[in-house]
Amino acid sequence: MAVTPSAAAPAAISASVSVDAGRALARIPATGVGMNVAVYDGNMNHPDVPGLLKDAGTGMVRYPGGSYADGYHWQTHTVEGGYVAPDTDFDTFVGTVRAAGAQPIITANYGSGTPEEAAAWVRYANVTKGYGVKYWEIGNEVYGNGLYGATWETDHHASKTATTYAANLVQYATAMKAVDPSIRIGAVLTTPGAWPDGITGPGDAMDWNHTVLSIAGSKIDFVIVHHYPIGNSQADLLSKPQAEIPGMAATLRSLINQYAGSNAPNVGIAVTEANANAYKNTSPNGLFAPDEYLTWMENGAFTVDWWNLHNGTDCTHVTTVEGATDYDDGGILSSGASCEPPLNTPFPPYHGTRMITKLGAPGDTLVRAAGSTPLVSAHAVRRANGDLSVMLINKDPANTATVTLSYSGFSPSAVTPTVYSYLKNATSIGSAMTGSATRQSVPAYSIVVVQLRR
């Protein structure tokens, strides 16, 4: 009798992960998981948005939208040379953010604004309306103002130098803090290792970061970088959080320590834009998102703000990645374009980000987790009640990972753990009691969070 062979079972890779529950890296900030919104997005305040933001654990929302900020005039709700959608004004935005249980971070208009305009915004927000907006950036990617040859950022100042930006930054900080001394002011820096970091522009004696911080370092409360790693392949993209972020964060902390004086320990790091450069709506970016957020937080960032809530697409670069459709849409939710699923449908980065809520909550402690292979990333959290959770990200698109876990400073219960999973091309998060504290199976291109009891 002929026997029909069954389909071959997926191969497995072996990995080990050690968790040191006594080695704290950072506390999860309330503002850690952030999001960008833009005034050109007519759906930024859609009734579904607060719930979607809350479910993803969003604690910070950035407004009014990237480079638009340097042309945006809040009093008239207009953008020089740009489109402003209905119902995207500041008050409506704050209502959405409050309904989501988050807080705003505002980018004041440096490019076409004035310190007085920014101070008036602080007065309106925090004195007139009592919104208590704490975080204020001065400009967005100001180094794109032509100083280094690229001109994507509006800047009407006669001088485009880093020296000029720093001097004006001090004026902004002085004017804005005269209205509300409790606010925190952020300075735009170039991302370490990315263009134009390290280049001395005409009219400056040092590169952008050294110039800005040598002048304004004692007057600011946080520094700002953006992180859009260039992944030349899916595997390359997925390596970027571990390959790039620790060095970038260490460089920023060194600069802060060099120039911020006695206030250096209080100066934070904000990554106010982050996303992948490709595979934006498919499984690679779903794996990248939580790795990006958590690695930055482990290295001291108090917020990482994903670009963007809705970004849109012209439907001309639709591709297939790992069996799913990629629309080349930088939004975390569908904009409802003609080629896309319905408005506000979550893309994989949304689900990946939401997995962070299964790992821990603000105030819990990120602890060291080290793996034996770059194909499996690991993050661990010691919860406030003493329990432990571990996130395992399998970056192999074809093979299951069999992961052996060991612990220092924590003795897991023998009870079968609850395991949350976001599987390749899934549209939701699943859960089951499965595996053990010392052995877990992580399917190809998936994320699991193992919740362990003492």
Residue pairs with C-beta under 8 A, 6 or more apart in sequence:
10 398
10 399
10 400
10 444
11 398
11 399
11 400
12 399
12 400
12 401
12 402
12 441
13 373
13 375
13 376
13 396
13 399
13 400
13 401
13 402
14 401
14 402
14 404
15 371
15 372
15 373
15 375
15 376
15 401
15 402
15 403
15 404
16 371
16 372
16 403
16 404
16 405
16 406
17 369
17 370
17 371
17 372
17 376
17 378
17 390
17 392
17 403
17 404
17 405
17 406
18 369
18 370
18 405
18 406
18 407
18 408
19 367
19 368
19 369
19 378
19 380
19 388
19 390
19 405
19 406
19 407
19 408
19 410
20 367
20 368
20 369
20 370
20 407
20 408
20 409
21 367
21 380
21 382
21 388
21 407
21 408
21 409
21 410
22 367
22 408
22 409
23 367
23 368
23 408
23 409
24 365
24 366
24 367
24 382
25 298
25 299
25 365
25 366
25 367
25 368
26 297
26 298
26 299
26 300
26 365
26 366
27 362
27 363
27 364
27 365
27 366
28 297
28 360
28 361
28 362
28 363
28 364
28 365
28 366
28 381
29 59
29 297
29 302
29 303
29 362
30 59
30 103
30 362
30 363
31 59
31 60
31 103
31 105
31 135
31 302
31 303
32 59
32 60
32 293
32 297
32 301
32 302
32 303
32 304
32 362
33 56
33 57
33 58
33 59
33 60
33 293
33 304
33 353
33 356
34 58
34 59
34 60
34 61
34 62
34 105
34 272
34 303
34 304
34 305
34 306
35 53
35 56
35 58
35 60
35 61
35 62
35 102
35 305
35 306
35 308
35 309
35 332
36 61
36 62
36 65
36 66
36 272
36 273
36 305
36 306
36 307
36 308
36 309
37 44
37 61
37 62
37 63
37 64
37 65
37 93
37 308
37 309
37 310
38 44
38 64
38 65
38 66
38 68
38 308
38 309
39 63
39 64
39 65
39 68
39 72
39 77
39 79
39 84
39 85
39 88
40 65
40 68
40 79
40 82
40 83
40 84
40 85
40 88
41 65
41 85
41 88
41 308
41 309
41 310
41 312
41 335
42 85
42 86
42 87
42 88
43 49
43 310
43 335
43 336
43 343
43 344
44 85
44 88
44 93
44 96
44 309
44 310
45 87
45 88
45 92
45 93
45 95
45 96
46 343
46 344
48 344
49 96
49 100
49 309
49 344
50 96
50 99
50 100
51 100
52 333
52 344
52 346
52 350
53 61
53 96
53 100
53 102
53 309
54 100
54 101
54 102
55 354
55 357
56 332
56 350
56 353
56 354
56 357
57 353
57 354
57 356
57 357
57 361
58 100
58 102
59 101
59 102
59 103
59 303
59 362
60 102
60 103
60 104
60 105
60 135
60 303
60 305
61 93
61 96
61 97
61 100
61 102
61 103
61 104
61 105
61 305
62 104
62 105
62 106
62 107
62 272
62 273
62 305
63 90
63 93
63 104
63 105
63 106
63 107
64 72
64 74
64 79
64 88
64 90
64 93
64 106
64 107
65 72
65 308
66 140
66 141
66 273
66 307
66 308
67 140
67 141
67 144
67 152
67 153
67 154
68 79
68 82
69 107
69 108
69 109
69 111
69 137
69 139
69 140
70 107
70 109
70 110
70 111
70 112
70 113
70 139
70 140
70 142
70 153
70 154
70 155
71 79
71 80
71 81
71 82
71 109
71 111
71 112
71 154
72 78
72 79
72 82
72 109
73 79
73 80
73 109
73 112
73 113
73 117
74 90
74 109
74 117
74 121
74 124
75 117
75 120
75 121
77 84
77 88
77 89
77 90
78 84
80 112
80 154
81 154
90 121
90 124
90 125
91 129
93 104
94 104
94 125
94 129
94 131
94 133
97 103
97 104
103 132
103 133
103 134
103 135
104 131
104 133
104 135
105 135
105 136
105 137
105 270
105 272
105 303
105 305
106 121
106 125
106 133
106 135
106 136
106 137
107 136
107 137
107 139
107 140
107 272
108 117
108 118
108 121
108 136
108 137
108 138
108 139
108 172
108 176
109 117
109 118
109 139
110 138
110 139
110 140
110 142
110 155
110 165
110 168
110 169
110 172
110 188
111 139
111 142
111 145
111 153
111 154
111 155
111 156
112 154
112 155
112 156
115 168
115 171
115 172
115 174
115 175
115 176
116 175
118 136
118 138
118 172
118 175
118 176
119 175
119 176
119 178
119 179
122 133
122 136
122 176
122 179
122 180
122 183
123 179
123 180
125 131
125 133
126 132
126 133
126 179
126 180
126 183
127 179
127 180
133 183
134 182
134 183
134 184
135 183
135 184
135 186
135 222
135 270
135 303
136 176
136 183
136 184
136 185
136 186
137 186
137 188
137 224
137 270
137 272
138 168
138 169
138 172
138 173
138 185
138 186
138 187
138 188
139 153
139 165
139 188
140 153
140 188
140 272
141 152
141 153
141 188
141 226
142 153
142 155
142 165
142 188
143 153
143 162
143 188
143 190
143 196
143 208
144 150
144 151
144 152
144 153
145 151
145 153
145 154
145 155
145 157
145 160
146 155
146 160
147 160
147 161
147 162
147 201
147 202
147 203
147 208
148 195
148 196
148 199
148 201
157 164
157 168
159 203
160 201
160 203
161 201
161 202
161 203
161 204
161 211
162 201
162 204
162 206
162 207
162 208
162 211
162 212
163 203
163 204
163 205
163 211
163 215
164 203
165 188
165 212
166 187
166 211
166 212
166 213
166 214
166 215
166 216
167 215
167 216
169 185
169 187
169 212
169 215
169 216
169 219
169 220
170 215
170 216
170 219
172 185
173 185
173 216
173 219
173 220
174 219
176 183
176 185
177 183
177 185
184 221
184 222
184 268
185 219
185 220
185 221
185 222
186 220
186 221
186 222
186 223
186 224
186 270
186 272
187 212
187 213
187 216
187 220
187 222
187 223
187 224
188 212
188 224
189 208
189 209
189 212
189 213
189 223
189 224
189 225
189 252
189 255
190 196
190 197
190 207
190 208
190 209
190 225
191 197
191 225
191 226
191 227
191 248
192 209
192 225
192 247
192 248
192 251
192 252
193 244
193 247
193 248
193 251
196 207
196 208
197 207
197 208
197 209
198 207
199 207
199 208
200 206
200 207
201 207
201 208
204 211
205 211
206 214
209 255
210 255
210 259
213 223
213 255
213 256
213 258
213 259
213 260
214 259
217 256
217 258
217 259
217 260
217 261
217 267
218 259
218 260
218 261
218 263
220 260
220 267
221 266
221 267
221 268
222 267
222 268
222 269
222 270
222 302
223 252
223 255
223 256
223 267
223 268
223 269
223 270
224 270
224 271
224 272
225 248
225 252
225 269
225 270
225 271
225 272
226 271
226 272
226 273
226 274
227 244
227 245
227 248
227 271
227 273
227 274
227 292
227 296
228 273
228 274
228 275
228 276
228 277
228 307
229 237
229 240
229 241
229 244
229 276
229 277
230 277
231 237
231 238
231 240
231 276
231 277
231 278
231 279
231 284
234 279
234 284
234 321
234 322
234 397
235 395
237 276
237 277
237 278
237 279
237 284
237 285
237 288
238 284
238 287
238 288
238 291
238 395
239 374
240 288
240 292
241 288
241 291
241 292
241 295
241 296
241 377
242 291
242 295
242 374
242 377
245 292
245 295
245 296
245 299
246 295
246 299
248 299
249 269
249 296
249 299
249 300
249 301
250 299
252 269
253 269
253 300
256 264
256 267
256 269
257 264
260 267
268 300
268 301
268 302
269 296
269 300
269 301
269 302
270 301
270 302
270 303
270 305
271 296
271 301
271 303
271 304
271 305
272 303
272 305
273 305
273 307
274 292
274 293
274 296
274 304
274 305
274 306
274 307
275 285
275 306
275 307
275 308
275 330
275 349
276 284
276 285
276 288
278 284
279 285
279 288
279 321
279 326
280 326
280 327
280 328
280 329
280 330
280 347
280 349
281 324
281 325
281 326
281 327
281 328
281 329
281 347
281 348
281 349
282 321
282 322
282 324
282 325
282 326
282 347
282 348
282 425
283 321
283 322
283 324
283 348
283 397
283 424
283 425
283 445
284 321
284 322
284 445
285 347
285 348
285 349
285 352
286 347
286 348
286 349
286 351
286 352
286 422
286 447
287 352
287 393
287 395
287 445
287 447
288 349
288 352
289 306
289 348
289 349
289 350
289 352
289 353
290 352
290 353
290 355
290 356
290 379
290 391
290 393
290 447
291 377
291 379
291 393
292 304
293 304
293 353
293 356
294 356
294 359
294 366
294 379
294 391
295 379
296 304
297 304
297 366
298 366
298 379
306 332
306 349
306 353
307 330
308 330
308 331
308 332
309 331
309 332
309 333
310 331
310 333
310 334
310 335
311 329
311 330
311 331
311 335
312 329
312 331
312 335
312 337
313 327
313 328
313 329
313 335
313 337
313 339
313 340
314 337
315 327
315 337
315 338
315 339
315 340
316 328
317 327
317 328
318 325
318 326
318 327
318 328
318 339
319 325
319 326
319 328
320 326
322 397
322 424
322 425
322 445
323 424
323 425
324 348
324 425
327 334
327 337
327 339
327 340
329 335
329 337
329 340
329 347
331 347
332 346
332 347
332 349
332 350
332 353
333 343
333 344
333 345
333 346
333 347
333 350
334 340
334 341
334 342
334 343
334 344
334 345
334 346
334 347
335 343
336 342
336 343
336 344
346 427
348 425
351 422
351 426
351 427
351 428
351 429
352 422
352 447
354 422
354 429
355 391
355 420
355 422
355 429
355 447
355 449
356 391
358 389
358 391
358 420
358 429
358 449
358 451
359 379
359 381
359 389
359 390
359 391
359 449
360 366
360 381
360 383
360 389
361 383
361 384
363 384
364 381
364 382
364 383
364 384
365 381
365 382
366 379
366 380
366 381
367 380
367 381
367 382
367 388
368 380
369 378
369 379
369 380
369 390
370 378
371 377
371 378
374 395
375 394
375 395
375 396
375 401
376 392
376 393
376 394
376 395
376 401
376 403
376 442
377 391
377 392
377 393
377 395
378 390
378 391
378 392
378 393
379 390
379 391
380 388
380 389
380 390
380 391
381 388
381 389
381 390
382 388
382 410
383 389
386 454
387 451
387 452
387 453
387 454
388 407
388 410
388 412
388 452
388 454
389 449
389 450
389 451
389 452
390 405
390 449
390 450
390 452
391 447
391 448
391 449
391 450
392 401
392 403
392 440
392 442
392 447
392 448
392 449
392 450
393 442
393 446
393 447
394 400
394 401
394 442
394 443
394 444
394 445
394 446
394 447
395 445
396 444
396 445
397 424
397 444
397 445
398 444
399 444
400 441
400 442
400 443
400 444
401 441
401 442
401 444
402 439
402 440
402 441
402 442
403 439
403 440
403 441
403 442
404 438
404 439
405 437
405 438
405 439
405 440
405 450
406 438
407 437
410 452
410 454
411 454
412 437
412 438
412 452
412 453
412 454
413 437
413 452
413 453
413 454
414 437
415 453
416 433
416 434
416 435
416 436
417 433
417 434
417 435
417 436
417 437
417 450
417 451
417 452
417 453
418 431
418 432
418 433
418 450
418 451
419 431
419 432
419 433
419 434
419 435
419 440
419 448
419 449
419 450
419 451
420 429
420 430
420 431
420 448
420 449
420 451
421 429
421 430
421 431
421 432
421 443
421 446
421 447
421 448
421 449
422 429
422 430
422 446
422 447
422 448
423 430
423 443
423 445
423 446
424 443
424 444
424 445
424 446
434 440
435 441
435 450
437 450
437 452
440 448
440 450
442 448
